[in-house]
Amino acid sequence: MTDLGELGLSSYEEEVYRTLLVTGAVTATDLANASGVPRGRIYDVLNGLESRQLVRTQSTDPTRYAAVQPETAVDRLLAERALELRDEWTRYREVAADLRSNLLPTAPADGSIWLGSLGSETMQTALEEHVQTATTSIHAIVGPPYESAPWKPLEREVDAFLDGTNPDVSVSLLVTEPVLETLPDTLFDKIDAHPATVHVRALPDVPISFDVIDHHVTTVDIPHPQHPADRLGILAVTDSDVVDEFERQFQALWNDALPITE
C-alpha cells in the first residue's frame, strides 16, 4: 500500500491526484486519458476528491479540475484519519465496557457472584481475562484472604494477574503487611520486569480485597466463612456510584500507604 493509500485514498483517487499535480488544471476527459482511470469512473473519482477538498473545480466550459497543494492535501487526509481513529477508539471502549461484566465465568441469573476458591484454575482464567479488559488503570487491594493463604495458590493468582495485564496499563497494587511477608523477593523482580508500570504500596491491614478497573468495574473478594485462607467467590459490580465509592476508598488507603516500589 502506498503512503497516500495509508491515508485513505483509493488507487484511482491517488492516480488522479498525482496526475493533476503534473498536468495542472485539465478537463475530466483529458484527465482520464492522462491518468489511465476509465472514463466511466473519472467523474465518481473526481467528485469524491472534491468532496474531501483535495481537488477544486474551475468555472470553465468544460469544467477543469486542479489539485490542491500537496501539503494541504496531506493535512486534510491526516485529519480524516485522526477523526476515524478517535471514533474507532470510542467504539472499542464501548465494546470493552460491555465485555467487562461478561468475561468472568457465567453469572447466575439472580446475581453477579462467581464461586471460586483461591488459586483454582477457573479463577486464574477469570482473573487473567478480567485484567485484560483494562485499557488505562488497575487499582487493586490485596488483603484477606490472601494474607492467610500459602504462597503456592497465591502465586498462581499473581501470575494470572501479571499475565493478563496489558503493557500500557498503569497498575497500583496495595498489599497488607501480612501479605508482604509471604511474598518472595523474586516476585518483585518479576514486577520490575513487567512492561506495565506497576507501583506497590503497603498498609498494616485492610478488611477486604477488591480491585477497580478503568474506574468502570470493581470486583470484591468474598472471604470463605469457614476457611480464612480461602475465598468463597467474587462479586462483580458495574454500578457507577458503587464503583466510584470503591475508587474513593482505594485512593484514601493508597495515600496513607508506604511505597514499596515506585
C-alpha positions in Angstrom: 0.0 0.0 0.0 1.3 3.5 -0.9 1.6 6.3 1.6 -1.5 8.1 0.1 -3.3 4.7 0.3 -2.4 4.5 4.0 -4.0 7.9 4.4 -7.2 6.8 2.8 -7.0 7.3 -1.0 -8.1 4.5 -3.3 -5.8 3.6 -6.2 -7.9 5.5 -8.7 -8.1 8.6 -6.4 -4.3 8.5 -5.9 -3.7 8.2 -9.6 -6.0 11.1 -10.4 -4.5 13.3 -7.7 -0.9 12.6 -8.7 -1.7 13.2 -12.4 -3.3 16.6 -11.6 -0.1 17.6 -9.8 1.7 17.1 -13.1 -0.8 18.3 -15.6 -2.3 21.2 -13.7 -6.0 22.1 -14.4 -7.5 19.8 -17.1 -10.9 18.6 -18.1 -12.2 15.2 -16.9 -11.8 13.7 -20.4 -8.1 14.8 -20.6 -7.5 13.6 -17.1 -8.9 10.2 -17.8 -6.6 9.9 -20.8 -3.6 11.1 -18.8 -4.2 9.1 -15.7 -5.4 5.8 -17.2 -8.6 5.9 -15.0 -11.6 4.6 -17.0 -13.8 7.4 -18.3 -16.8 5.7 -16.8 -15.2 6.1 -13.3 -13.4 9.5 -13.7 -16.4 11.7 -12.5 -17.0 9.5 -9.5 -13.4 9.7 -8.5 -13.3 13.5 -9.1 -16.5 14.0 -7.1 -15.0 12.0 -4.2 -11.8 14.0 -4.2 -13.7 17.3 -4.5 -15.9 16.4 -1.5 -12.8 15.8 0.5 -11.4 19.2 -0.6 -8.4 17.6 -2.4 -9.5 18.8 -5.8 -11.0 22.1 -6.8 -13.0 23.0 -9.9 -12.6 25.9 -12.3 -15.7 27.6 -13.8 -14.8 26.9 -17.4 -16.7 25.2 -20.2 -16.0 22.3 -20.0 -15.1 22.3 -16.3 -11.5 21.9 -15.4 -10.1 20.2 -12.3 -7.0 21.1 -10.3 -5.3 19.5 -7.3 -4.9 21.4 -4.0 -1.3 21.8 -2.8 0.3 18.5 -1.5 0.9 19.9 2.0 -2.8 20.9 2.2 -3.9 17.5 0.9 -1.8 15.6 3.3 -3.1 17.7 6.3 -6.7 17.1 5.3 -6.2 13.4 4.8 -4.4 13.1 8.2 -7.3 15.0 9.9 -9.7 12.5 8.3 -7.7 9.5 9.6 -7.4 11.1 13.1 -11.1 11.5 13.3 -11.7 7.9 12.2 -9.2 6.7 14.8 -11.0 8.7 17.5 -14.3 7.2 16.5 -12.8 3.8 16.5 -11.2 4.3 19.9 -14.6 5.3 21.3 -16.2 2.3 19.8 -13.6 0.0 21.3 -14.1 1.5 24.7 -17.8 0.9 24.4 -17.2 -2.7 23.4 -14.8 -3.1 26.3 -17.3 -1.7 28.7 -19.9 -4.3 27.5 -17.4 -7.1 27.9 -16.1 -6.3 31.4 -19.0 -8.0 33.1 -19.1 -10.9 30.6 -15.5 -12.2 30.7 -15.8 -13.8 34.1 -17.5 -17.3 34.4 -21.2 -17.1 33.6 -23.1 -15.4 36.4 -26.1 -17.0 37.9 -29.4 -15.5 36.8 -30.1 -13.8 40.1 -26.8 -12.1 40.7 -23.2 -11.3 39.8 -21.4 -13.6 42.2 -18.9 -16.2 41.0 -17.9 -19.0 43.2 -14.2 -20.0 43.1 -11.5 -20.9 45.6 -8.2 -19.1 45.7 -5.7 -20.4 43.1 -8.2 -22.6 41.3 -7.8 -22.9 37.5 -11.2 -21.4 36.9 -10.4 -18.3 38.9 -6.9 -18.0 37.4 -8.6 -17.8 33.9 -11.2 -15.4 35.2 -8.6 -13.1 36.8 -6.4 -13.0 33.7 -9.4 -12.3 31.4 -10.7 -9.7 33.9 -7.5 -7.6 34.0 -7.1 -7.9 30.2 -10.1 -5.6 29.9 -8.1 -2.8 31.4 -7.0 -0.1 29.0 -5.7 2.6 31.4 -5.6 1.6 35.0 -5.9 -1.2 37.6 -6.2 -0.3 41.2 -6.1 -3.4 43.5 -6.0 -4.1 47.2 -4.7 -7.5 48.4 -5.6 -8.3 51.9 -7.8 -11.1 53.3 -8.0 -14.0 52.4 -4.6 -13.7 50.7 -2.7 -12.9 53.9 -3.7 -16.2 55.4 -3.1 -18.3 52.3 0.1 -20.3 51.5 2.3 -18.9 48.7 1.5 -21.5 46.1 -2.2 -20.7 45.4 -1.4 -17.0 45.8 1.5 -17.3 43.3 -0.9 -18.8 40.7 -3.2 -15.8 41.0 -0.3 -13.3 41.0 1.0 -14.9 37.7 -2.5 -14.8 36.2 -2.8 -11.1 37.2 0.6 -10.2 35.6 0.0 -12.3 32.5 -3.3 -10.6 31.9 -2.1 -7.0 32.4 -1.5 -5.1 29.2 1.8 -3.2 28.8 0.1 0.2 28.5 -1.9 -0.1 31.8 -0.8 1.7 35.0 -1.1 -0.7 38.0 -1.4 0.5 41.6 -1.1 -2.5 43.9 -1.8 -2.1 47.6 -0.9 -5.1 49.8 -1.2 -5.6 53.6 1.9 -6.2 55.6 0.9 -9.9 56.3 0.7 -10.4 52.6 4.0 -8.7 52.1 5.7 -11.1 54.5 4.6 -14.1 52.4 5.9 -12.7 49.1 9.3 -13.9 47.9 11.9 -11.4 46.6 11.6 -13.0 43.2 8.1 -11.6 42.8 9.4 -8.0 42.9 12.0 -9.0 40.2 9.0 -10.2 38.1 7.1 -7.0 38.7 10.2 -4.9 37.7 10.5 -6.9 34.5 6.9 -6.5 33.6 6.3 -4.0 30.7 3.4 -2.3 32.5 4.0 0.4 35.1 3.4 -1.3 38.5 3.5 0.6 41.8 3.3 -1.3 45.0 2.5 0.1 48.4 1.8 -1.5 51.8 -0.5 -0.9 54.8 -0.7 -2.8 58.1 -4.1 -4.2 57.3 -7.3 -3.7 55.3 -10.6 -5.5 56.0 -11.3 -6.5 52.4 -9.7 -7.2 49.0 -11.0 -5.6 45.8 -9.9 -4.0 42.5 -11.1 -1.2 40.3 -10.6 -1.5 36.5 -10.5 1.7 34.5 -12.9 3.4 37.0 -15.7 1.3 35.4 -16.0 -2.0 37.2 -14.9 -3.4 40.6 -14.6 -7.0 41.9 -14.7 -7.8 45.6 -13.3 -10.9 47.2 -15.7 -12.7 49.4 -13.8 -14.5 52.2 -14.8 -18.1 52.9 -16.8 -18.2 56.1 -15.1 -21.4 57.4 -11.6 -21.2 55.9 -9.8 -17.9 56.5 -7.1 -18.9 53.9 -9.6 -19.1 51.1 -12.3 -17.2 49.3 -15.9 -18.2 48.7 -16.0 -16.3 45.4 -16.0 -12.8 44.0 -18.7 -10.1 43.5 -18.6 -8.0 40.3 -20.1 -4.5 40.4 -20.6 -2.2 37.4 -22.9 0.4 39.0 -21.1 3.7 38.6 -21.9 5.0 42.0 -20.7 1.9 43.7 -17.5 1.8 41.6 -16.8 5.4 42.3 -17.1 4.8 46.0 -14.7 1.9 45.9 -12.3 4.1 43.9 -12.5 6.8 46.5 -11.8 4.3 49.2 -8.8 2.9 47.3 -7.3 6.4 46.8 -7.7 7.2 50.5 -5.9 4.0 51.5 -3.3 4.5 48.8 -2.4 7.9 50.1 -1.8 6.5 53.6 0.3 3.6 52.4 4.1 3.2 52.4 5.7 2.9 48.9 7.5 -0.4 48.3 8.1 0.1 44.5 7.5 3.4 42.8 
